[in-house]
Amino acid sequence: MDMMLSAVLGEAITRSINFFIGKCSKPQAQDVEDGLRRVLLRAQVIIDEAMGRQITNQAMLLQLDVLRGAMHRGYYMLDSFRCQYSHDKEDAEDQVSSKSFSLPKVNSLKDLWWSSNTNMCILGQLVKARDNLSSLIIDVEEVVVFLASYRRMHRQPYSMHLLLGNCMFGRQVETEFAIKFLLHTQPHVPEELEVLPVVGPGKVGKSTLVAHVCEDERVRDRFSEILWLGDHDFTDDFREDCVLKLQNRVMADSNKAERVLVIVELVGDLTEDAWNRLHYASKRCVPRGSKIIVTSRSDKIVRFGTTRALTLKYLPLEAFWYFFKTLVFGSVDPETHPRLVRLAMEIARMLHSSFNGALVMSSLLRDNFDARFWRRFLGFYRGLTQKHVSEFGARPSHLLNRNRPTRVWSMSGTSEDLVVHRQYQWSSAVEAPEIRLEDVMLGSVTLTPRQKFDMLLWKSRIPPFYSYVLACEARELKTAGAKRKRGATIC
């Protein structure tokens, strides 16, 4: 009897404290959330307007970049808070629905204390993000005034996901830096060619950045010809090939014929001998005022530059989440699908800021807009990633970037074991493979053992319009009669 009375009293005290904390903290949490949302909308208006303008002032771009970063962090924290609240609410509902009359747990008050302290900590972070963003908006008031003086590049689409899916996200500062280098003329032009090194890890967007720079009308008006060179051009007859390419270029405009832009795209390092051959051939062939851009994963090419190197890094998680969420949900309001937001956030964390991963996965999830599919996909992808990390010490995407074999399985549990040997970039002139990664993952294509084929990972809709292709081989599973219970795709 004493135990029953103690249980009843304990339950009553717990519910009373829950009610009291809820009454006291809920309005405060709601006020903070609403305040942060309003500030984020103000920042969003400024950033969206700036994205459509051709801003050339580097100081303005840097100031807007700081505001953009704070906006991304604010959205990430707000979504994290909502996901945590939604998760806690679902857990509470599940406990209530599955709970019959039983004695309360001894640590219920302890759990309540931990939950309330965690929520207060999150609220404090939201308040800090709100105040910081408000201060930054005040700082860019002059920038907002000057925005109207810059020419509009394009008309804003009715939905932001259409813009982000067809533009280079998060590289406005880097793009204008490269364009400024190309347009700048030294007062006393030396005989030495000016060289801009662009370095960064694989699939970070070096080629995309350079392609966007070359597509800019200011650059195209500046240079009569753009010559692209790659690793395959650095052979023993490189000097003669380079001379031939440069001499055979078409001089359409005599005013522009005096400048040539040479783009050198490398995977690794460039030896001193190869660079000397490039430098000699360029000085011999290209007219005065020509320039060179060299891209590579190795930062050793920095020593060849005549200006500060442009270093590209993967996007911070907060910026990547903003990009991924916009593509995944498209024109659908994420706030109406809190469970999908939580699943999308988990998937985004596992992609580790991979642009190809974001584009492939967002298309797949958007075409299968269902919480059960998203949950199932998350489990498959998590299993594949953990398996590769445990066996090879790296995630599948990192193995592919180093052209090391990677294994893929179908979510449908087929009996094929797919091995990806290499990853290629095909130009837009080459027809992309018909078999897509989504087809293999969903089990909609039939593969036969020992079949070798090319599989389309992603076809870019922005310059340089590459098709990212995987060289694959289908193998029969070693375990006879057993079907793969888990698997996923790679990105």
N, C-alpha and C positions, 0 to 999 in steps of 0.2 A: 504494500500500500504506500509506504514511504517512497519507494522508487517510482511508482506511478505519479505521485504528487510532484516529486522532483522533476520528472519528465515534462509534465504539463506546465509547471512553472517555468522551466527552462525554455520550452517552446514559446510561451507567452512573452518572456523577456526578449527572446531573439526577434520575434515579430515586431515587438514594440520598438526596438532599436532600429530594425530595418525601416520601419515606417517613419521614424524620426529622422534618420539620415536621409531617406528619400525625400522627405518634405523640405529638408534644409538645403540639400545639395543639388536637387534636380533643377530648380530655377537658376541657380548659379551656373550649372553646366550648360543649360539651355542658352543663357545670356552670353556666355563665353563662345559657344558654338555659333550663335547667330552673329555676334560681333566679328568673329574671324571670317565667317562667310561673306559678310558685307565688305570687309577690307580686301578679301581675295577677289571679289568681283571688280572692285576699283582697280586693283593691280592688273586683272585680266583685260580690262578695257584698254589700259595703256599699252600692255605688251602686244595685244592683237593689232592695235593700230600701228605700232612700231614695226611689226612683222611685214606689213604691207608697204613700208616706206623704204626708199633707197638711201639709208643713212650713211654718210661718209665720215662723219666726225667720230674719231676713235674714242674720245672721252665720253661722248653721249652713249656710244655702244657699250662701253664698259659699265657705265652707270645703269643702263637698262639691263645689262647682263646680271648685275647684282640684284636688281629688283626681280628679275625672272627667277633667279635661284631661290630667293626668299619666297616667292610665290609657289614654286614647286615644293619647297619644304612645308609650306603652310598647307597645301592640298594633301600632301602625304600624311602629315600629322592628323589632319581632320578626318581623312579616310581611315587611318589607323584607329582613331578614337571611335568612329562609328562602327568599324568592324569588331572592335573589342566589346562595345556595348551590345551589338547584335548577337555576338557569340555568347556573352554572359546571359542575355535574355533568353536565348534558345536553350542554354543549359538549365536555367531555372525552370523553364516550361517543361523540359524533359523530366526534370526531377519531380516536379509536381504531378505530372501525368502518370509517372511510373511508381509513385510513392504510395504505399498503403500505410496504415497506421503503424508506426514504429517509434522506438525511442530516439530522441535527438542525439546527434553525434556530440561527443565531448568537445571537439575542436570547432564547433559551429561559430562560436564567438570569435575564435582566433581567425577563421576564414573570413568572417565579416570585417574584422579589423584590417586584415591584409588587403581585402578588396577595396575598402574605403580609402586606405592609404595609397593604393595604386591609382585609383581614380583621381585623388587629389594631386598626385604627381603629374598625371597626364593633363589635368586641367591647368596646372602651373605652366606646363610646356606650351599649351594652347594660348594662354595669356601672353607668354613671352613672344610667341610667333606673331600674334596679333599686334602687339605693341611695336615689334621690330618692323613689321611690314607697314604699319601706319607711318612710322618715322621715315622709311624709305620713300613712300609715296610723297610725303612733304618735300623730301630732298629732290625729287625729279619734277617738281612743278615747272621749273624753267624748261626742262627737256620737253615736257608736254606742249608748252607754248611753241617751241621751235619745230616740233614734229610736222606741223602743217607746211613748213617751208620746204620739206623734202618731197620729191616726186613720188607719186604712188606707182608701185610696180605692177600691181594687179588688183582686180576687184575681189573683195573678200567673198568666199563662198557662203552659202547659207548654213553650212555645218563645218565645225572646225576639223573634224576627222578627214574631210576631203582635202583640206589644206595640208595637214600634217602627213597624210599619206602620199602626197605628191610634192614634197619639198624636203630640203635638208634640215633636219631639226637640230637646233641648239648650236649651230656653227656660224652665226651671223658675224660675230667678232672676228673669227678666224678668216672668214671669207673676205671681209673688207680689208683685213691686214694683208692678205695675199694680193688683192687687187691694187691696193695702195703701192705695194712693192713694184708691181708691173707697170703702173702708170707714172711712177716717180722718175724724174730725169735728173741725173747729177749735173750740177752747174759746170763742172770740168770733167767731162767724160773720160775715164781712164781706158786704157786698152783692155784691161781685164774685164771679162764678162761678169755681170752680176748674177749671183746664184742664191736661190732660196731653198734651203732644205726643209722638207716636211717629214716628220718622223712620228711613229706611233705603232702600237701593236696591230696584229692582223685583224681585218674586218672592223676597224674603228672608223673608217670613212675617209681615208687619205685620197683614194682615186675619185671618190664622189665629190670631195671638196675641190680638187683640181678641175674636175669636169665642170662643176658649177662656175668656177672662176673663168674658165675658158669660154663658157656660154654667155658670159656677161657681155653686153654690147659694147661697153667701154673698152674691154680687152680686145674684142674682135676688131674694133676700129683702130686700135693701137698697133696690132701686129698683122702683117700680111699673110703669114703662114704659121700654123702650129704643128710642130713635128713631134710625134710620139715615139719614144724609144723604150724598150724593155730589156730584160735580162738576155733574151735571145739575140739582141743586136750587138752585144759585146763579145764579138768573135774576132778571129785574127784579121778578117777583112772588114772590120768595123769602119776603119778610116775611109776606105773606098766607098762603102755603102752609104755612109753619112754624107760624103761629098756628093754622091749621085742623087740622094734624096733632096738635098738642099738646092743643088743646081737645077733640078727638074721641077721645082715648085712653080706654081702659076702666079705671076705677078699681075693681078687683076687691076690694081690701082697703083700708079707710080708714086703717089704720096705715101702709101702704106708699105711699099716694097722695101723700105729700108730697115725693117725690123722683123725678126723671127723669134718666136717663142719655142724653146725646146723643152719638152716634158720627158723626164727620165723616171720610169716606174720600176723600182727594184723590190725584190723580196728581202734580200739580205744586204750584206755590205758591198761596197765598191772598192776594188783595190786601187792602189796608187797608179799602177800601170794603166788600168782601164780608164781611170779618170783623166790621166794625162793624154790618152788617145782621144777621149771625148773633148777635152779642152782644146787640144791642138786642131782637131777637125772643125770645131765650132768657130775658133778664131780665124781659121782659114776660109770658112765658107759663109758664115752668117754676117750680115751687114752690121754696121755700127748701131748701137741702141738695142740690140737683141738681148734676151735674158733666158735664164735656165731655171727650171724648178725640178728638184730631185726629191722623190718620195721613197721611203724605205722603212722597214721595221727596225733596222739597226740605227742607233743614234751615232754611230761612227761616221756617218756621212755629214754630220754637222761641221766637221773640220773643213769641208769643201765650200761652205757657205761664205758669202760676202756680207750677209746681214743676219740678224737674229733668226734662229731656226723656229719654225712653227711646229709645236709639239701638240699632237692630238691625244686625248685620253678618253676612256670610256665615260659615258654620262654617269653622274651621281645617281644613286638609287632613286632619290626623290624626283629628279627630272625624268629618269627612265620610266618611272611609274606614271607620271603625267602623260607621257607619250604613249605608253602601252594602253592605259585606260581609255584614252581618247580614241585610239584605233579599235579597241575591242568592243566598246559599247556604241560607237558610231553616233547615230542620232537618237539612241535610247538614253533616257535619263538614268544614270547609275544609282541615284538615290532611291529609285523604285525597286532596285534589285540588290538589297544589302548582302544576301548570301553569295550572289555572283561576284560582287565587289571583293568580298573576303577571299574567294577562290582565285580570282584574277590577281589579287595582291600576292598570294602565295606563289602563283606561277611566275609572276614578274620577278620576284626575288630569286627564283631558281634560274632565270635566264641570264643573270649577271650582266645586264646592260648590253646585250647583243642586239644590234639593229636587225640583222637577218632573223634572229629568233623572234623578235617582237613582231615583225611583219608577217612571218609565217604563222605564228601561233595566234595572232589577232585575227587573221583571216579564217583560220580553222575554228576558233571559238565563236566567232561571229556567225559562221555558217551553221554551227550547232549550238544555238543559244538555249541551253538547257542545263540546269544545275546538276543533274545526274551525270551528264556527259562530262561537264567540267570537272566534277569531283573524281570521276573515273580517270580522266586524262591526267589530273594532278597526281594520282596514285601511280599511274604507269610511268610518268616522267620522273617522279621521285625515285622509283625503283631502278630505272635505267641509270640515272645519275649516280646513285649510291653504288651500284654494281661496278660502274667504270672507275669511280674513285677508289673503291676497295681493291680492285684488280690492277688498275693501271696508274693510280695516283693522280688522275686528272679527269675533268668533266669531258663528255663527248665533244663539245664544241672546241675545247682546247686541243684535243687530239686531232681533230680535223684541220684546225689551223696550222698544225705542224705536219700535216699529211701523214698521220699515223692511222692504221686501220681502226675502224670503229664499228661496233655491232649495233644492229637495229632489229627490233621485232615489231610484229603487228599487234595492235590492240585486240584483234579478233581471235587471237590464239591459233594462227595457222602454223603449219609444220616447217616453214622455211626459216632459216637463219641467214639474215642479210648482213653482209660485210661491206662497209664503205671503205674503199682504198684511198681515194684522193678526192679533193675538191677543186673544181675549176671555175674560171670566170670566162664565159663565152660572150663575144661581142654581139651587138644587136643584129649584125649581118648574118649570124648563124642561127638557124632555126632551133628553138629550144626543144628538149625531149618531151614526148607526150606523157610519159609516166611521171607523176608528181609524188612528192613526199607524202601528201595527204592521202593519196590513193593507196600507197603501201601501208601506211599506218592504220587506215580504216579497213584494210583487207579487201578493197574493191578491185584489186588486180590479182591475177593468178600467176605465180612465179614457179618456175621449174628448177630443180637442182642443177648447179653448174651453169646457170644462165648468167651472162654478163651483160650489163646494160647501163645506160646513163639515166639518171633520175634528176628531175628538176627540183631544186630546193626552193628557189625564189627567183622571180623575174622582176627586176627593178623597173619602176615607172618613172624614175628620174635619171638624169645624166650620171654616168655614161651608159645607162640602160643595159647593164650586164645581166646575163642569165647565170645564176649560181647553180652549178651542176655537180652532182656526185657520181663518181664512177663506182658502180656496185657489182656485187656478185652474190647470187642466191646459193645457199648451201643447205643441205639436208641436216636436220638436227641430229646430234650425236646420240641422244637418248631415243631409242626406237620406241615408237608408239606413244611417246609423251608429247603433250602439247604445251606450248609456252603459256603459262598462266599470267604472266605480266610482261609488259614491254612498253615501248614508247617510241617517240621519234627523236630526232636530234636537231639542235639549233644552237 
